[in-house]
Amino acid sequence: MNTDKIYAEHLANEYAPKDDSKVIALRKLDARAKLPATIFTYTFGILSALITGIGMCLSMDVIGNSGTIMFVLGIVTGLIGLVGMGVNYPIYKKMLAKGKQKYAFEIMELAKEISEE
């Protein structure tokens, strides 16, 4: 096995002009369809977790005055955060389906062109 030849071919392939611009365009369309849902999901999930943490801190007297009002406020705040975390995935699925529907025609046409070549 000639390793110099393999290395030379690998290097030549690296510098050769790329003909797979349609594949790159297909990947970009796929990312464009999925990115808004992903960004929203991470942001909303992080905020919901932080709200839950604030509620826990309030109810355990880590922050705020120790009293019944703060305890109840902490429980309510924590529940709001937990509800936010609970609805995060269904919202993600709906946003992802909407994004896929928006770009479905373009992706299908480009995929058909690539597969016919």
Residue frames as a rotation matrix with the C-alpha (Angstrom) as fourth column:
MET 1
0.580 0.815 0.000 0.00
0.815 -0.580 0.000 0.00
0.000 0.000 -1.000 0.00
ASN 2
-0.439 -0.749 0.495 1.49
0.763 -0.603 -0.235 3.31
0.475 0.274 0.836 -1.07
THR 3
0.141 0.514 -0.846 0.70
0.904 -0.414 -0.101 5.88
-0.403 -0.751 -0.524 1.62
ASP 4
-0.693 -0.438 -0.573 2.25
0.179 -0.874 0.451 8.72
-0.698 0.210 0.684 -0.37
LYS 5
-0.891 0.407 0.202 -0.20
0.209 -0.027 0.978 8.10
0.403 0.913 -0.061 -3.20
ILE 6
-0.028 0.916 -0.401 -3.16
0.937 0.164 0.309 7.99
0.349 -0.367 -0.863 -0.82
TYR 7
-0.089 -0.083 -0.993 -2.03
0.670 -0.742 0.002 11.22
-0.737 -0.665 0.121 0.84
ALA 8
-0.931 -0.310 -0.195 -1.56
0.061 -0.656 0.753 12.92
-0.361 0.688 0.629 -2.56
GLU 9
-0.594 0.786 0.172 -5.08
0.486 0.181 0.855 11.88
0.641 0.591 -0.490 -3.68
HIS 10
0.135 0.640 -0.757 -6.56
0.990 -0.126 0.070 13.09
-0.051 -0.758 -0.650 -0.42
LEU 11
-0.375 -0.376 -0.847 -4.80
0.395 -0.892 0.221 16.42
-0.839 -0.251 0.483 -0.76
ALA 12
-0.993 0.032 0.112 -5.86
0.096 -0.319 0.943 16.78
0.066 0.947 0.313 -4.40
ASN 13
-0.250 0.966 -0.066 -9.50
0.785 0.243 0.570 16.08
0.567 0.091 -0.819 -3.46
GLU 14
0.015 0.214 -0.977 -9.30
0.869 -0.486 -0.093 18.73
-0.494 -0.847 -0.193 -0.78
TYR 15
-0.518 -0.327 -0.791 -8.27
0.002 -0.925 0.381 21.41
-0.856 0.196 0.479 -3.29
ALA 16
-0.840 0.263 0.475 -10.45
0.533 0.240 0.811 20.23
0.100 0.934 -0.342 -6.19
PRO 17
-0.748 0.642 0.168 -13.50
-0.619 -0.766 0.173 22.36
0.240 0.026 0.970 -7.04
LYS 18
-0.781 0.519 0.348 -16.64
0.067 0.623 -0.779 21.08
-0.621 -0.585 -0.521 -5.37
ASP 19
-0.835 0.539 -0.109 -19.60
-0.151 -0.035 0.988 19.99
0.529 0.841 0.111 -7.47
ASP 20
-0.436 0.684 -0.585 -21.93
0.814 0.577 0.067 19.31
0.383 -0.447 -0.809 -4.55
SER 21
-0.974 0.072 0.214 -23.35
-0.129 -0.955 -0.266 22.82
0.185 -0.287 0.940 -4.29
LYS 22
-0.120 0.988 -0.095 -26.89
-0.450 0.031 0.892 21.42
0.885 0.149 0.441 -4.46
VAL 23
0.121 0.101 -0.988 -26.21
0.670 0.725 0.156 19.22
0.732 -0.681 0.020 -1.45
ILE 24
-0.816 -0.453 -0.359 -24.89
0.573 -0.556 -0.602 22.22
0.073 -0.697 0.714 0.47
ALA 25
-0.733 0.621 0.277 -27.98
-0.495 -0.767 0.409 24.20
0.466 0.163 0.870 -0.53
LEU 26
0.141 0.793 -0.592 -30.15
0.004 0.598 0.802 21.32
0.990 -0.116 0.081 0.66
ARG 27
-0.231 -0.313 -0.921 -28.40
0.891 0.313 -0.330 21.27
0.391 -0.897 0.207 4.04
LYS 28
-0.989 -0.144 0.032 -28.81
0.124 -0.933 -0.339 25.04
0.079 -0.331 0.940 4.38
LEU 29
-0.347 0.934 0.088 -32.53
-0.518 -0.269 0.812 24.80
0.782 0.236 0.577 3.62
ASP 30
0.190 0.375 -0.907 -32.89
0.477 0.773 0.419 22.03
0.858 -0.512 -0.032 6.18
ALA 31
-0.591 -0.482 -0.647 -31.09
0.799 -0.239 -0.552 24.12
0.112 -0.843 0.527 8.80
ARG 32
-0.917 0.287 0.276 -33.19
-0.253 -0.955 0.154 27.17
0.308 0.072 0.949 7.93
ALA 33
-0.008 0.967 -0.255 -36.35
-0.224 0.247 0.943 25.12
0.975 0.065 0.214 8.50
LYS 34
0.343 0.128 -0.931 -35.21
0.664 0.668 0.336 23.80
0.664 -0.733 0.144 11.89
LEU 35
-0.605 -0.796 0.004 -33.23
0.552 -0.422 -0.720 26.69
0.575 -0.433 0.694 13.39
PRO 36
-0.409 0.451 0.794 -36.07
-0.526 -0.827 0.199 28.97
0.746 -0.336 0.575 14.64
ALA 37
0.682 0.695 -0.228 -37.74
-0.245 0.511 0.824 26.12
0.689 -0.505 0.519 16.53
THR 38
0.260 -0.673 -0.692 -34.43
0.767 0.580 -0.276 25.07
0.587 -0.459 0.667 18.09
ILE 39
-0.712 -0.544 0.445 -33.50
0.219 -0.773 -0.595 28.57
0.668 -0.326 0.669 19.19
PHE 40
-0.028 0.789 0.613 -36.93
-0.666 -0.472 0.577 29.18
0.745 -0.393 0.539 20.70
THR 41
0.710 0.353 -0.609 -36.91
0.096 0.809 0.581 25.85
0.698 -0.470 0.540 22.52
TYR 42
-0.156 -0.846 -0.510 -33.52
0.811 0.186 -0.555 26.39
0.564 -0.500 0.657 24.14
THR 43
-0.755 -0.137 0.641 -34.34
-0.092 -0.946 -0.311 29.96
0.649 -0.294 0.702 25.13
PHE 44
0.172 0.926 0.337 -37.78
-0.661 -0.146 0.736 29.14
0.731 -0.349 0.586 26.51
GLY 45
0.597 0.006 -0.802 -36.48
0.366 0.888 0.280 26.07
0.714 -0.460 0.528 28.35
ILE 46
-0.489 -0.846 -0.214 -33.66
0.653 -0.192 -0.733 27.99
0.579 -0.498 0.646 30.00
LEU 47
-0.631 0.311 0.710 -36.00
-0.458 -0.889 -0.018 30.79
0.626 -0.337 0.703 31.07
SER 48
0.488 0.861 -0.145 -38.53
-0.417 0.376 0.827 28.29
0.767 -0.343 0.543 32.43
ALA 49
0.289 -0.464 -0.838 -35.82
0.696 0.703 -0.149 26.52
0.658 -0.540 0.525 34.42
LEU 50
-0.775 -0.587 0.235 -34.62
0.306 -0.674 -0.672 29.86
0.553 -0.449 0.702 35.84
ILE 51
-0.198 0.798 0.570 -38.18
-0.681 -0.530 0.505 30.78
0.705 -0.288 0.648 36.82
THR 52
0.655 0.395 -0.644 -38.53
0.090 0.805 0.586 27.42
0.750 -0.442 0.492 38.56
GLY 53
-0.194 -0.834 -0.516 -35.28
0.781 0.188 -0.596 28.04
0.594 -0.518 0.615 40.42
ILE 54
-0.744 0.002 0.668 -36.43
-0.244 -0.932 -0.269 31.46
0.621 -0.363 0.694 41.55
GLY 55
0.315 0.942 0.119 -39.63
-0.581 0.092 0.809 29.89
0.751 -0.324 0.576 42.84
MET 56
0.479 -0.217 -0.851 -37.65
0.545 0.833 0.094 27.28
0.688 -0.509 0.517 44.75
CYS 57
-0.627 -0.779 -0.003 -35.42
0.529 -0.423 -0.735 29.95
0.571 -0.463 0.678 46.27
LEU 58
-0.454 0.542 0.707 -38.42
-0.581 -0.782 0.227 31.99
0.676 -0.307 0.670 47.33
SER 59
0.583 0.787 -0.205 -40.20
-0.371 0.481 0.794 29.05
0.723 -0.387 0.572 48.90
MET 60
0.463 -0.479 -0.746 -37.09
0.732 0.681 0.017 27.88
0.499 -0.554 0.666 50.81
ASP 61
0.965 0.020 -0.263 -36.30
0.176 -0.791 0.586 31.40
-0.196 -0.611 -0.767 52.12
VAL 62
0.037 -0.978 0.205 -32.99
0.964 0.089 0.252 31.65
-0.264 0.188 0.946 50.26
ILE 63
-0.878 -0.199 0.435 -34.08
0.325 -0.915 0.237 34.98
0.351 0.350 0.869 48.82
GLY 64
-0.091 0.882 0.462 -36.76
-0.097 -0.470 0.877 37.32
0.991 0.035 0.128 50.12
ASN 65
-0.414 0.075 0.907 -38.27
-0.888 -0.252 -0.384 37.67
0.199 -0.965 0.171 53.57
SER 66
-0.927 0.149 -0.346 -39.24
0.194 0.976 -0.101 34.54
0.322 -0.160 -0.933 55.42
GLY 67
-0.597 0.800 0.064 -42.99
-0.556 -0.354 -0.752 34.53
-0.579 -0.484 0.656 55.53
THR 68
-0.155 0.650 0.744 -46.10
0.349 0.741 -0.574 32.83
-0.924 0.171 -0.342 54.31
ILE 69
0.733 0.455 -0.505 -46.59
-0.245 -0.517 -0.820 35.26
-0.634 0.725 -0.268 51.43
MET 70
-0.006 -0.823 -0.568 -43.11
-0.979 -0.110 0.170 34.60
-0.202 0.557 -0.805 50.04
PHE 71
-0.672 -0.192 0.715 -43.60
-0.206 0.976 0.069 30.85
-0.711 -0.101 -0.696 50.47
VAL 72
0.278 0.870 0.408 -46.85
0.371 0.294 -0.881 30.93
-0.886 0.396 -0.241 48.49
LEU 73
0.690 -0.101 -0.717 -45.32
-0.588 -0.657 -0.472 33.26
-0.423 0.747 -0.513 45.90
GLY 74
-0.396 -0.918 -0.032 -42.40
-0.820 0.338 0.462 30.86
-0.413 0.209 -0.886 45.54
ILE 75
-0.444 0.323 0.836 -44.69
0.227 0.943 -0.244 27.88
-0.867 0.082 -0.491 44.98
VAL 76
0.669 0.740 -0.068 -46.74
0.166 -0.237 -0.957 29.77
-0.725 0.629 -0.282 42.38
THR 77
0.409 -0.609 -0.679 -43.58
-0.851 -0.524 -0.043 30.98
-0.330 0.595 -0.733 40.62
GLY 78
-0.616 -0.665 0.423 -42.13
-0.515 0.746 0.423 27.47
-0.596 0.043 -0.802 40.63
LEU 79
-0.059 0.691 0.720 -45.32
0.409 0.675 -0.614 26.01
-0.911 0.258 -0.322 39.18
ILE 80
0.788 0.286 -0.545 -45.32
-0.305 -0.587 -0.750 28.61
-0.535 0.757 -0.375 36.42
GLY 81
-0.092 -0.919 -0.384 -41.76
-0.952 -0.031 0.304 27.57
-0.292 0.393 -0.872 35.54
LEU 82
-0.642 -0.106 0.759 -42.70
-0.097 0.994 0.058 23.88
-0.760 -0.036 -0.649 35.59
VAL 83
0.469 0.848 0.246 -45.66
0.279 0.122 -0.953 24.52
-0.838 0.515 -0.179 33.29
GLY 84
0.577 -0.341 -0.742 -43.32
-0.735 -0.612 -0.291 26.39
-0.355 0.713 -0.604 30.95
MET 85
-0.560 -0.825 0.079 -40.96
-0.731 0.537 0.421 23.42
-0.389 0.178 -0.904 30.86
GLY 86
-0.357 0.501 0.789 -43.89
0.178 0.865 -0.469 21.08
-0.917 -0.027 -0.398 30.30
VAL 87
0.710 0.704 0.022 -45.25
0.186 -0.158 -0.970 22.92
-0.679 0.693 -0.243 27.27
ASN 88
0.058 -0.788 -0.612 -41.81
-0.638 -0.501 0.585 23.50
-0.768 0.357 -0.532 25.74
TYR 89
-0.764 -0.428 0.482 -41.65
0.015 0.736 0.677 20.26
-0.644 0.525 -0.556 23.77
PRO 90
0.067 0.831 0.552 -45.17
0.822 0.268 -0.503 20.47
-0.566 0.487 -0.665 22.25
ILE 91
0.721 0.119 -0.683 -44.43
-0.147 -0.936 -0.319 24.06
-0.677 0.331 -0.657 21.18
TYR 92
-0.324 -0.925 -0.199 -41.16
-0.552 0.014 0.834 22.85
-0.769 0.379 -0.515 19.63
LYS 93
-0.564 0.145 0.813 -42.94
0.515 0.831 0.209 20.14
-0.646 0.536 -0.544 17.67
LYS 94
0.539 0.837 0.097 -45.49
0.642 -0.333 -0.690 22.62
-0.545 0.434 -0.717 16.30
MET 95
0.556 -0.400 -0.729 -42.85
-0.474 -0.873 0.118 25.17
-0.683 0.280 -0.675 15.36
LEU 96
-0.557 -0.795 0.241 -40.72
-0.288 0.457 0.842 22.48
-0.779 0.400 -0.484 13.71
ALA 97
-0.212 0.569 0.794 -43.68
0.781 0.587 -0.212 21.21
-0.587 0.575 -0.570 11.69
LYS 98
0.780 0.509 -0.365 -44.47
0.252 -0.788 -0.561 24.76
-0.574 0.346 -0.743 10.61
GLY 99
0.151 -0.830 -0.536 -40.87
-0.652 -0.491 0.577 25.37
-0.743 0.263 -0.616 9.53
LYS 100
-0.677 -0.375 0.633 -40.72
0.124 0.790 0.600 22.08
-0.725 0.485 -0.488 7.64
GLN 101
0.225 0.853 0.471 -44.02
0.785 0.128 -0.606 22.87
-0.577 0.507 -0.641 5.91
LYS 102
0.680 0.012 -0.733 -42.72
-0.186 -0.964 -0.189 26.29
-0.710 0.264 -0.653 4.90
TYR 103
-0.089 -0.846 -0.526 -39.61
-0.887 -0.173 0.427 24.88
-0.453 0.505 -0.735 3.16
ALA 104
0.069 0.140 0.988 -41.00
-0.022 0.990 -0.139 21.47
-0.997 -0.012 0.072 2.12
PHE 105
0.924 0.357 0.137 -41.53
0.119 0.072 -0.990 22.32
-0.363 0.931 0.024 -1.54
GLU 106
0.610 -0.756 -0.236 -38.05
-0.769 -0.493 -0.408 23.76
0.192 0.431 -0.882 -2.05
ILE 107
-0.201 -0.702 0.684 -36.39
-0.799 0.521 0.300 20.88
-0.567 -0.486 -0.666 -0.21
MET 108
0.309 0.391 0.867 -38.33
0.111 0.890 -0.442 18.25
-0.944 0.233 0.232 -2.13
GLU 109
0.991 0.048 -0.122 -37.52
-0.109 -0.221 -0.969 19.84
-0.074 0.974 -0.214 -5.49
LEU 110
0.293 -0.956 -0.030 -33.83
-0.945 -0.285 -0.159 20.11
0.144 0.075 -0.987 -4.68
ALA 111
-0.185 -0.316 0.931 -33.71
-0.549 0.819 0.169 16.56
-0.815 -0.479 -0.325 -3.34
LYS 112
0.703 0.495 0.511 -35.39
0.165 0.585 -0.794 15.33
-0.692 0.642 0.329 -6.52
GLU 113
0.845 -0.444 -0.299 -32.81
-0.493 -0.429 -0.757 17.14
0.207 0.787 -0.581 -8.66
ILE 114
-0.066 -0.922 0.381 -29.95
-0.982 0.129 0.141 15.62
-0.179 -0.364 -0.914 -6.66
SER 115
-0.047 0.090 0.995 -31.34
-0.267 0.958 -0.100 12.09
-0.962 -0.270 -0.021 -6.81
GLU 116
0.880 0.436 0.185 -31.92
0.066 0.274 -0.959 12.26
-0.469 0.857 0.212 -10.58
GLU 117
0.528 -0.747 -0.404 -28.31
-0.849 -0.464 -0.252 13.20
0.000 0.476 -0.879 -11.34
